């Protein structure tokens, strides 16, 4: 799970990561940055799903 947060909302980012988010990205963000983060998270979630 990638969480998109408000700018400079460090508390929300920390809360999300402690609750299980894989990554956190503050708005505004570059689309290329989000795509790169998705590409990083997808292989981890795919291997998790194949174990079910």
PDB file of N, CA, C and O in Angstrom:
ATOM      1  N   UNK A   1       0.854  -1.164   0.000  1.00  0.00           N
ATOM      2  CA  UNK A   1       0.000   0.000   0.000  1.00  0.00           C
ATOM      3  C   UNK A   1       0.901   1.228   0.000  1.00  0.00           C
ATOM      4  O   UNK A   1       1.842   1.329   0.787  1.00  0.00           O
ATOM      5  N   UNK A   2       0.597   2.149  -0.889  1.00  0.00           N
ATOM      6  CA  UNK A   2       1.293   3.428  -0.941  1.00  0.00           C
ATOM      7  C   UNK A   2       0.305   4.497  -0.520  1.00  0.00           C
ATOM      8  O   UNK A   2      -0.785   4.611  -1.081  1.00  0.00           O
ATOM      9  N   UNK A   3       0.700   5.280   0.477  1.00  0.00           N
ATOM     10  CA  UNK A   3      -0.170   6.320   1.020  1.00  0.00           C
ATOM     11  C   UNK A   3       0.261   7.664   0.457  1.00  0.00           C
ATOM     12  O   UNK A   3       1.450   7.983   0.434  1.00  0.00           O
ATOM     13  N   UNK A   4      -0.706   8.449   0.003  1.00  0.00           N
ATOM     14  CA  UNK A   4      -0.453   9.808  -0.464  1.00  0.00           C
ATOM     15  C   UNK A   4      -0.908  10.754   0.634  1.00  0.00           C
ATOM     16  O   UNK A   4      -2.062  10.711   1.060  1.00  0.00           O
ATOM     17  N   UNK A   5       0.004  11.613   1.094  1.00  0.00           N
ATOM     18  CA  UNK A   5      -0.304  12.499   2.210  1.00  0.00           C
ATOM     19  C   UNK A   5      -0.213  13.962   1.802  1.00  0.00           C
ATOM     20  O   UNK A   5       0.298  14.304   0.736  1.00  0.00           O
ATOM     21  N   UNK A   6      -0.718  14.801   2.673  1.00  0.00           N
ATOM     22  CA  UNK A   6      -0.605  16.241   2.475  1.00  0.00           C
ATOM     23  C   UNK A   6       0.861  16.641   2.632  1.00  0.00           C
ATOM     24  O   UNK A   6       1.634  15.942   3.287  1.00  0.00           O
ATOM     25  N   UNK A   7       1.240  17.769   2.027  1.00  0.00           N
ATOM     26  CA  UNK A   7       2.628  18.225   2.161  1.00  0.00           C
ATOM     27  C   UNK A   7       2.998  18.438   3.624  1.00  0.00           C
ATOM     28  O   UNK A   7       2.200  18.947   4.411  1.00  0.00           O
ATOM     29  N   UNK A   8       4.205  18.047   3.973  1.00  0.00           N
ATOM     30  CA  UNK A   8       4.759  18.265   5.313  1.00  0.00           C
ATOM     31  C   UNK A   8       3.955  17.605   6.432  1.00  0.00           C
ATOM     32  O   UNK A   8       4.030  18.047   7.578  1.00  0.00           O
ATOM     33  N   UNK A   9       3.189  16.559   6.126  1.00  0.00           N
ATOM     34  CA  UNK A   9       2.426  15.864   7.164  1.00  0.00           C
ATOM     35  C   UNK A   9       3.199  14.626   7.608  1.00  0.00           C
ATOM     36  O   UNK A   9       2.825  13.493   7.304  1.00  0.00           O
ATOM     37  N   UNK A  10       4.271  14.869   8.324  1.00  0.00           N
ATOM     38  CA  UNK A  10       5.147  13.794   8.765  1.00  0.00           C
ATOM     39  C   UNK A  10       4.409  12.845   9.704  1.00  0.00           C
ATOM     40  O   UNK A  10       4.628  11.635   9.657  1.00  0.00           O
ATOM     41  N   UNK A  11       3.549  13.375  10.544  1.00  0.00           N
ATOM     42  CA  UNK A  11       2.809  12.534  11.494  1.00  0.00           C
ATOM     43  C   UNK A  11       1.927  11.525  10.753  1.00  0.00           C
ATOM     44  O   UNK A  11       1.852  10.363  11.152  1.00  0.00           O
ATOM     45  N   UNK A  12       1.267  11.956   9.688  1.00  0.00           N
ATOM     46  CA  UNK A  12       0.422  11.047   8.911  1.00  0.00           C
ATOM     47  C   UNK A  12       1.269   9.981   8.224  1.00  0.00           C
ATOM     48  O   UNK A  12       0.875   8.817   8.162  1.00  0.00           O
ATOM     49  N   UNK A  13       2.414  10.370   7.718  1.00  0.00           N
ATOM     50  CA  UNK A  13       3.305   9.405   7.067  1.00  0.00           C
ATOM     51  C   UNK A  13       3.778   8.353   8.061  1.00  0.00           C
ATOM     52  O   UNK A  13       3.748   7.160   7.760  1.00  0.00           O
ATOM     53  N   UNK A  14       4.206   8.775   9.221  1.00  0.00           N
ATOM     54  CA  UNK A  14       4.672   7.837  10.244  1.00  0.00           C
ATOM     55  C   UNK A  14       3.536   6.925  10.697  1.00  0.00           C
ATOM     56  O   UNK A  14       3.732   5.721  10.856  1.00  0.00           O
ATOM     57  N   UNK A  15       2.369   7.486  10.901  1.00  0.00           N
ATOM     58  CA  UNK A  15       1.198   6.701  11.309  1.00  0.00           C
ATOM     59  C   UNK A  15       0.887   5.630  10.261  1.00  0.00           C
ATOM     60  O   UNK A  15       0.650   4.471  10.602  1.00  0.00           O
ATOM     61  N   UNK A  16       0.891   6.022   8.993  1.00  0.00           N
ATOM     62  CA  UNK A  16       0.589   5.083   7.913  1.00  0.00           C
ATOM     63  C   UNK A  16       1.623   3.966   7.833  1.00  0.00           C
ATOM     64  O   UNK A  16       1.266   2.798   7.675  1.00  0.00           O
ATOM     65  N   UNK A  17       2.890   4.316   7.942  1.00  0.00           N
ATOM     66  CA  UNK A  17       3.947   3.310   7.881  1.00  0.00           C
ATOM     67  C   UNK A  17       3.869   2.349   9.060  1.00  0.00           C
ATOM     68  O   UNK A  17       4.107   1.151   8.905  1.00  0.00           O
ATOM     69  N   UNK A  18       3.538   2.867  10.228  1.00  0.00           N
ATOM     70  CA  UNK A  18       3.401   1.998  11.405  1.00  0.00           C
ATOM     71  C   UNK A  18       2.181   1.092  11.299  1.00  0.00           C
ATOM     72  O   UNK A  18       2.136   0.040  11.938  1.00  0.00           O
ATOM     73  N   UNK A  19       1.201   1.482  10.509  1.00  0.00           N
ATOM     74  CA  UNK A  19      -0.011   0.675  10.334  1.00  0.00           C
ATOM     75  C   UNK A  19       0.094  -0.288   9.160  1.00  0.00           C
ATOM     76  O   UNK A  19      -0.860  -1.007   8.862  1.00  0.00           O
ATOM     77  N   UNK A  20       1.255  -0.312   8.484  1.00  0.00           N
ATOM     78  CA  UNK A  20       1.457  -1.323   7.452  1.00  0.00           C
ATOM     79  C   UNK A  20       1.658  -0.823   6.040  1.00  0.00           C
ATOM     80  O   UNK A  20       1.809  -1.632   5.125  1.00  0.00           O
ATOM     81  N   UNK A  21       1.665   0.478   5.830  1.00  0.00           N
ATOM     82  CA  UNK A  21       1.910   0.991   4.482  1.00  0.00           C
ATOM     83  C   UNK A  21       3.325   0.624   4.051  1.00  0.00           C
ATOM     84  O   UNK A  21       4.245   0.598   4.869  1.00  0.00           O
ATOM     85  N   UNK A  22       3.491   0.342   2.775  1.00  0.00           N
ATOM     86  CA  UNK A  22       4.810   0.028   2.234  1.00  0.00           C
ATOM     87  C   UNK A  22       5.615   1.282   1.931  1.00  0.00           C
ATOM     88  O   UNK A  22       6.846   1.263   1.958  1.00  0.00           O
ATOM     89  N   UNK A  23       4.915   2.364   1.645  1.00  0.00           N
ATOM     90  CA  UNK A  23       5.582   3.599   1.254  1.00  0.00           C
ATOM     91  C   UNK A  23       4.628   4.762   1.472  1.00  0.00           C
ATOM     92  O   UNK A  23       3.420   4.575   1.619  1.00  0.00           O
ATOM     93  N   UNK A  24       5.181   5.947   1.491  1.00  0.00           N
ATOM     94  CA  UNK A  24       4.386   7.148   1.687  1.00  0.00           C
ATOM     95  C   UNK A  24       4.945   8.237   0.784  1.00  0.00           C
ATOM     96  O   UNK A  24       6.161   8.389   0.665  1.00  0.00           O
ATOM     97  N   UNK A  25       4.065   8.986   0.156  1.00  0.00           N
ATOM     98  CA  UNK A  25       4.465  10.018  -0.791  1.00  0.00           C
ATOM     99  C   UNK A  25       3.647  11.267  -0.527  1.00  0.00           C
ATOM    100  O   UNK A  25       2.417  11.221  -0.503  1.00  0.00           O
ATOM    101  N   UNK A  26       4.337  12.391  -0.328  1.00  0.00           N
ATOM    102  CA  UNK A  26       3.654  13.648  -0.032  1.00  0.00           C
ATOM    103  C   UNK A  26       3.204  14.333  -1.318  1.00  0.00           C
ATOM    104  O   UNK A  26       3.907  14.321  -2.328  1.00  0.00           O
ATOM    105  N   UNK A  27       2.017  14.931  -1.255  1.00  0.00           N
ATOM    106  CA  UNK A  27       1.504  15.700  -2.382  1.00  0.00           C
ATOM    107  C   UNK A  27       2.076  17.102  -2.323  1.00  0.00           C
ATOM    108  O   UNK A  27       2.315  17.588  -1.217  1.00  0.00           O
ATOM    109  N   UNK A  28       2.305  17.768  -3.401  1.00  0.00           N
ATOM    110  CA  UNK A  28       2.218  17.273  -4.781  1.00  0.00           C
ATOM    111  C   UNK A  28       3.432  16.396  -5.084  1.00  0.00           C
ATOM    112  O   UNK A  28       4.496  16.553  -4.485  1.00  0.00           O
ATOM    113  N   UNK A  29       3.252  15.485  -6.012  1.00  0.00           N
ATOM    114  CA  UNK A  29       4.321  14.564  -6.376  1.00  0.00           C
ATOM    115  C   UNK A  29       4.383  14.446  -7.893  1.00  0.00           C
ATOM    116  O   UNK A  29       3.420  14.749  -8.598  1.00  0.00           O
ATOM    117  N   UNK A  30       5.514  14.008  -8.366  1.00  0.00           N
ATOM    118  CA  UNK A  30       5.688  13.765  -9.796  1.00  0.00           C
ATOM    119  C   UNK A  30       5.114  12.392 -10.124  1.00  0.00           C
ATOM    120  O   UNK A  30       5.303  11.439  -9.369  1.00  0.00           O
ATOM    121  N   UNK A  31       4.420  12.293 -11.238  1.00  0.00           N
ATOM    122  CA  UNK A  31       3.825  11.024 -11.648  1.00  0.00           C
ATOM    123  C   UNK A  31       4.892   9.943 -11.799  1.00  0.00           C
ATOM    124  O   UNK A  31       4.660   8.791 -11.431  1.00  0.00           O
ATOM    125  N   UNK A  32       6.055  10.301 -12.335  1.00  0.00           N
ATOM    126  CA  UNK A  32       7.137   9.323 -12.490  1.00  0.00           C
ATOM    127  C   UNK A  32       7.569   8.755 -11.135  1.00  0.00           C
ATOM    128  O   UNK A  32       7.917   7.579 -11.033  1.00  0.00           O
ATOM    129  N   UNK A  33       7.545   9.581 -10.112  1.00  0.00           N
ATOM    130  CA  UNK A  33       7.900   9.130  -8.765  1.00  0.00           C
ATOM    131  C   UNK A  33       6.892   8.096  -8.272  1.00  0.00           C
ATOM    132  O   UNK A  33       7.276   7.057  -7.735  1.00  0.00           O
ATOM    133  N   UNK A  34       5.615   8.377  -8.451  1.00  0.00           N
ATOM    134  CA  UNK A  34       4.570   7.432  -8.031  1.00  0.00           C
ATOM    135  C   UNK A  34       4.675   6.122  -8.807  1.00  0.00           C
ATOM    136  O   UNK A  34       4.562   5.045  -8.222  1.00  0.00           O
ATOM    137  N   UNK A  35       4.890   6.207 -10.114  1.00  0.00           N
ATOM    138  CA  UNK A  35       5.012   5.002 -10.943  1.00  0.00           C
ATOM    139  C   UNK A  35       6.207   4.158 -10.483  1.00  0.00           C
ATOM    140  O   UNK A  35       6.109   2.932 -10.422  1.00  0.00           O
ATOM    141  N   UNK A  36       7.317   4.797 -10.165  1.00  0.00           N
ATOM    142  CA  UNK A  36       8.494   4.066  -9.697  1.00  0.00           C
ATOM    143  C   UNK A  36       8.212   3.365  -8.368  1.00  0.00           C
ATOM    144  O   UNK A  36       8.635   2.228  -8.158  1.00  0.00           O
ATOM    145  N   UNK A  37       7.503   4.039  -7.486  1.00  0.00           N
ATOM    146  CA  UNK A  37       7.172   3.427  -6.193  1.00  0.00           C
ATOM    147  C   UNK A  37       6.209   2.254  -6.368  1.00  0.00           C
ATOM    148  O   UNK A  37       6.339   1.236  -5.688  1.00  0.00           O
ATOM    149  N   UNK A  38       5.249   2.394  -7.272  1.00  0.00           N
ATOM    150  CA  UNK A  38       4.325   1.289  -7.557  1.00  0.00           C
ATOM    151  C   UNK A  38       5.095   0.094  -8.108  1.00  0.00           C
ATOM    152  O   UNK A  38       4.845  -1.046  -7.717  1.00  0.00           O
ATOM    153  N   UNK A  39       6.025   0.357  -9.010  1.00  0.00           N
ATOM    154  CA  UNK A  39       6.834  -0.721  -9.591  1.00  0.00           C
ATOM    155  C   UNK A  39       7.661  -1.432  -8.527  1.00  0.00           C
ATOM    156  O   UNK A  39       7.944  -2.623  -8.660  1.00  0.00           O
ATOM    157  N   UNK A  40       8.045  -0.729  -7.488  1.00  0.00           N
ATOM    158  CA  UNK A  40       8.813  -1.331  -6.400  1.00  0.00           C
ATOM    159  C   UNK A  40       7.925  -2.166  -5.484  1.00  0.00           C
ATOM    160  O   UNK A  40       8.348  -3.215  -4.999  1.00  0.00           O
ATOM    161  N   UNK A  41       6.705  -1.712  -5.245  1.00  0.00           N
ATOM    162  CA  UNK A  41       5.801  -2.405  -4.320  1.00  0.00           C
ATOM    163  C   UNK A  41       5.147  -3.627  -4.980  1.00  0.00           C
ATOM    164  O   UNK A  41       4.919  -4.636  -4.313  1.00  0.00           O
ATOM    165  N   UNK A  42       4.851  -3.549  -6.253  1.00  0.00           N
ATOM    166  CA  UNK A  42       4.135  -4.638  -6.929  1.00  0.00           C
ATOM    167  C   UNK A  42       4.801  -6.009  -6.800  1.00  0.00           C
ATOM    168  O   UNK A  42       4.110  -6.975  -6.477  1.00  0.00           O
ATOM    169  N   UNK A  43       6.098  -6.140  -7.033  1.00  0.00           N
ATOM    170  CA  UNK A  43       6.697  -7.474  -6.882  1.00  0.00           C
ATOM    171  C   UNK A  43       6.542  -8.049  -5.476  1.00  0.00           C
ATOM    172  O   UNK A  43       6.379  -9.259  -5.314  1.00  0.00           O
ATOM    173  N   UNK A  44       6.592  -7.196  -4.470  1.00  0.00           N
ATOM    174  CA  UNK A  44       6.417  -7.673  -3.099  1.00  0.00           C
ATOM    175  C   UNK A  44       5.002  -8.165  -2.857  1.00  0.00           C
ATOM    176  O   UNK A  44       4.805  -9.173  -2.179  1.00  0.00           O
ATOM    177  N   UNK A  45       4.020  -7.473  -3.398  1.00  0.00           N
ATOM    178  CA  UNK A  45       2.640  -7.893  -3.194  1.00  0.00           C
ATOM    179  C   UNK A  45       2.307  -9.110  -4.037  1.00  0.00           C
ATOM    180  O   UNK A  45       1.498  -9.943  -3.628  1.00  0.00           O
ATOM    181  N   UNK A  46       2.917  -9.226  -5.205  1.00  0.00           N
ATOM    182  CA  UNK A  46       2.677 -10.398  -6.051  1.00  0.00           C
ATOM    183  C   UNK A  46       3.204 -11.659  -5.380  1.00  0.00           C
ATOM    184  O   UNK A  46       2.552 -12.702  -5.436  1.00  0.00           O
ATOM    185  N   UNK A  47       4.362 -11.584  -4.752  1.00  0.00           N
ATOM    186  CA  UNK A  47       4.894 -12.768  -4.071  1.00  0.00           C
ATOM    187  C   UNK A  47       4.057 -13.103  -2.839  1.00  0.00           C
ATOM    188  O   UNK A  47       3.939 -14.271  -2.467  1.00  0.00           O
ATOM    189  N   UNK A  48       3.485 -12.099  -2.215  1.00  0.00           N
ATOM    190  CA  UNK A  48       2.600 -12.336  -1.068  1.00  0.00           C
ATOM    191  C   UNK A  48       1.340 -13.054  -1.521  1.00  0.00           C
ATOM    192  O   UNK A  48       0.901 -14.000  -0.866  1.00  0.00           O
ATOM    193  N   UNK A  49       0.742 -12.615  -2.645  1.00  0.00           N
ATOM    194  CA  UNK A  49      -0.488 -13.237  -3.151  1.00  0.00           C
ATOM    195  C   UNK A  49      -0.274 -14.671  -3.593  1.00  0.00           C
ATOM    196  O   UNK A  49      -1.177 -15.494  -3.448  1.00  0.00           O
ATOM    197  N   UNK A  50       0.898 -14.996  -4.128  1.00  0.00           N
ATOM    198  CA  UNK A  50       1.136 -16.352  -4.619  1.00  0.00           C
ATOM    199  C   UNK A  50       1.269 -17.354  -3.488  1.00  0.00           C
ATOM    200  O   UNK A  50       1.177 -18.558  -3.727  1.00  0.00           O
ATOM    201  N   UNK A  51       1.483 -16.891  -2.259  1.00  0.00           N
ATOM    202  CA  UNK A  51       1.602 -17.792  -1.114  1.00  0.00           C
ATOM    203  C   UNK A  51       0.247 -18.215  -0.581  1.00  0.00           C
ATOM    204  O   UNK A  51       0.158 -19.155   0.209  1.00  0.00           O
ATOM    205  N   UNK A  52      -0.802 -17.538  -1.000  1.00  0.00           N
ATOM    206  CA  UNK A  52      -2.148 -17.822  -0.489  1.00  0.00           C
ATOM    207  C   UNK A  52      -2.727 -19.085  -1.070  1.00  0.00           C
ATOM    208  O   UNK A  52      -3.852 -19.458  -0.737  1.00  0.00           O
TER     209      UNK A  52
END
